[in-house]
Amino acid sequence: MISRLLLPLLLAAVMPVAEAQNTDLRRRLEDPVPASVESMYRRGLDFLAKSQNDEGSWTDGVGSEPGVVGLCVIAFLAHGEDPNHGPYAKNISKGIDFLLANQRESNGYIGNSMYNHGFATLALAEAYGVVDNPKIAPALRKAVDLILTAQKRNPAGGWRYTPDSRDADTTVSGCQLVALFGAKNAGLGVPDEAIRKGLAYMARCRSSDGSYGYTSAGNGKPTLTAIGVTCLALAKEKEGKGFASSLKFLKDNIDFRDQHYPYYFEYYMSQALFHADEAAWNEWNTKNQRYLSTLQRPNGSWPGDKGDAFNTAGALLSLALNFRYLPIYEK
């Protein structure tokens, strides 16, 4: 399903960052974060902080890929950490510097696959406006332009492994769509037509039962469906029959666990249910907390065959809805 990298909120442009964060904080005081979640999250961040190398990446598994570094940066920001003066400020700064260093000057491409590029772009969108680094804005603009250019040359209206791909799949396309939503909410110009075309491609991969397939409407899977629902929710397109059928598919598979890409699934499933159905998300969130608590190692990481940095970032981001510091977690 995911052949090269893997895995994936947004920065509000309509109000100052401080105001957005204060609004979130007031709401969360009425809905306190469980102590067990805070403990898990803090231990996970401590692991990422201690295992990051001087270049800003991680050496295990796919931890040196820009997309994974981007996810780790987002995991820090999603906990409400001060990116300029807080205890993890240096980790955030090193991660962003790594992303900038891996962007091609010629076309803005970050890394060696659109998975890398999409998640790295998302991280830059999250950092834009809150991290004191003047290089972020032009890098983000170039990264977004590459996504848009890649879509224009793709007959399917979606994305796949490289900027020159002529075919598409729902995992890569979902990644680019979320990055575009992030950039748009950060204040960058993103054509509505690009969002519409991307969502239209995703819709062609949705079966009558609401499930999404990989490159077509057949063989739908919960992981792919969670990606589709997340994209529709971020686009504020939750009224159609397609959304309702996809949500029902996810609720019918609420106990599903992806054995091949578990943390990728949990990342998207948490967002999909949070935006779509409060009761379903509450049920999922309780089960997910329990599930992840049994897997977390003493050093704060989570196990898996993709590397501890990727596994830990994905697990943390599936818990980050409990904090809701990032605007993507606002319904």
N, C-alpha and C positions, 0 to 999 in steps of 0.2 A: 504494500500500500504506500508506504513512505520510503523511497529508495535512497535518499541521500542525506538529508538533514532531518529535521522534524520540528515539530513545534516551532504562542504564542502565548491605558487603555488609552485612554485618550485624555488630552489636555484641553480643558474648556477655553475657548477664545472669547466667549461672550461675557465673561466676568473675570476679575482679577483672580490669580491663583490663590492668594491668601483667603479671599472671600469664599472661594469654592471649598477650600479645605476646612474653614471654620464652619461652613454650613454642614458639611459631612460630619464634623466632630460633634456638633450639637445633636444631630439626629442619632449618632451612634451612642451618645451618652444614655439615651432612652432604650438602647438595644445593646447592652454590653457584650463585649467579646468574651467567650468562655476562657477561663484561665488556661485550660488545656491547649486551646488553639494558640494563644499568645506564647505559651511555652514551646510548642512545636515550631512555631514560626521563628521565634528568636533563636532557637538552637539551629534551625536550618540556615538562617542568615549568618550565624557565627561560623558555621561550617564553610559557607561560600566565601566569607571574608578571609578565613585562615588558609583556604586552599587556592585562592587566586594567585597567579604568578605575577611577576613584575611587569609583564607585557599587558596585563589586564584580562587574560583569558584563563582557562583551566586546562590542565594537561591530560585528564582522563577521558577516555571515550571520545565523544564528539565535542568536548569542552573547549577546543581551540577553534571551533567554527563560530563565525560572527553571529549567526542566528542564536546559538546557545548563549553566547556572551550577552546578546540583547535581552534574552529572557531572564538572565540572572540580574541584569541592571533593573529590569522592570520589577522583579521580585523585591529588590531593595526599596524602590520607589512606592510599591504597593503597600508597604507597611508604614508609610508616612514618614520615612526617614528624611532628615534634612540633608539634601544632596550636596550642600556647600560647606556645612559646618558640623554635621552630625557624626556619630561614631563610625558610620559606614561611608562617609563622604569620599574618602580616598578610593574606596572600592568602586563606587559609582563613577568617579572621575577616570580611574584607570580603565574601566570597562568601556566608557564612551570614547576615550582616546584610542582604544583598540579598534573600535568600529570605524572611527574616522581614518585611522591608518590603513584599514583594509578596504577603503572606498577608492575605486578607480577614478582618477582625475578626468579621464576622457569622457566617461559617460555616467558616472555616479553609481556604478554597480558595486555592491558590497558582497564580497565573498565569491564563491564559485557555483552557487545555485540560487534559484529564486526563493527557496526556503530560507537560505541565509539572508538574502536581501530583504525579504518581507519582514522577518522578525527583527532584523537590525533596524529597518526603517521604523517599525513600530516603537522600538526603544528610543530612537532619536525623537520621535513625535512626543513620547512621554517626557523626555528630558527637556524638550524645547520650552523655554519660558520659566523653568524652575532651576535649571543648572546653569551656573555662571560660566558659560563657554561660548564665545562669539562664533566659533566654527560650526556649531550645531545647525544654525538656521540655513546657511547655504548648502550644507551637506544634506539636510533633510529635503530641501527643494530639489536637488539633483536626484536624490533617491526616489522621490515621488514621480518626477518626470520620467525616470526610467521605467517605473511600473506602468505609467500611462502609455508610453511609447511601445512597450512590449505588448500591451493589450491591443493597440491599434494594428499591429502587424499580425495578430493572431486571429484567424478566421472564426474561431469558436467564440471569441469575445471574452475568453478567460486567460489563464496562464498555466504554464507548466515549468519544466526544469530550468530552462535558460531564457534570456530575453528574446531569443530568436525562435523559440518553440512555435510550431504551427498547430499543435494540439493542446489539450488542457485536461486538468483533473480537478476534483473538488477540494483536495487538500491544499494544493498550491494556490488555487484560485481563492479559497477562503482566507488563506494567509495574506494575500495581497489586498483583498477587500478590507480586512480588519486594519491593515496598515493605512489604507486610504481613509478609512473612517477616523483613525487616529490623527492623521495629518490634517484632515478637514476640520476637525474639532480644535486642532491647534491653531487654526487660522489660515492655513494654506489653501490656495485655490485648487479645488478638485472638481472637475466637471461632473455634473449630475449624470451625464450620459455615460461616463465610465462606470459609475456605480450601477446604473440601470443595466448596462450590458453584462457586467459581471454577475449580477443577480439573475439575469435571464439565462446565462449559461448554467448557473447552479440549479435553476428551476428545471432545466431540461434533464438533469440528473436525478430528479425526484420521482419516485414511483407513486402509484395510486394509494399505497398504504402510508405515504408520507416519508418513507425512508429514502436516503440519498445513497446513490452508488458512487463508484470511484470515477469512472469516465462516461457513465451512462446511467439510465434509470434502473438497471438491473442489479441484483445482489446487494441491496441496501444494507448498511451497517449502522449501529448506534453511534460510533465515533464520527462517521461522515455526516450523519444526520444532526449531531450536535453542532458541527461546524456550520451546516446550512441554517439551522435555527438561530445560531449566534449572529450570523450575517444579516438575516432578516430582522432580527430584533434591533440590531444597531442601526439598520436602515429605517426603523419605525414602521415596518410593514408586517404588522402582527394581526391584521384583520381578515386576511384571506383564508380560503379553505386549505390551501397548501400548508400554511403555517399551522393551522389547527391539526391537520392530519400528522404533520411531523412532530408536533408537541405530544400528541397521543402516542406516537411510536416511541418517543423517549420515555414517557411515563410508563408505558407497558414494559420497557426494558430498564427500569430504574435500578435494578440489581445487577445489571450487566457490568462486567469488568473486562477491558481489552487486555488480553494476555500478551500481545505483541507490542503495543504502544500504550501502556497503562496511564502514564502521566500526561501524555498528549490527550487522551480521552478525558481524563478528569479535568484538565484545564478547560476544555471546551464545554463539557457537560455542565460544569458549575455555572459558567456564564449563560449557557442556553436556558437552563431552568430558572436561574435568578431573574432573568429578563422576562421570562414567559409565564411562570406560574409560581407564586409565592409558597403555596402549600407544598408543591412538588419539590421546590428548592430546599425548603426546611427539612423535608424527609431525606433528600439526597445529602444535604450538608451534614446532618447528624450521622448518617451512615459513612460518609466520606471521612469525617473526623475520626470515627472509630477505626475505620480501615487503615488510614494513614498512621494512626498512633501505634498500631501493631507492627508496622514496617519500619518506622524510623529507627536508625541505628543510634548507638550511644554517642557517636560523634556528630549527630545532627543530620546526617545525610540519609537519602533513601536509596535502596538497592535497585539494580536493573542492568540490562546489558547495553545501555546507551551511554553510560558514564555517570558518575555521581553528580556532576554539575547539572547536567540536563535533567536527571531524575529529580533532584532536589528543587530546581527552579520550577519544574512542572507541578510538583506536589505543593509547593508553597503558593503558587498562583491559583491552584484549585481551592486553597483556603483563604485567599485574599479577599473574597467577597465578604468575609466576616468583618473586615476592616473598612472597606469602601472609601479609601482615601483618594482613589483615582476616579475621575469623572465617568469612565466607562462603567463603573459600578452604580451609577445613578440611572434609575429607570426613566 
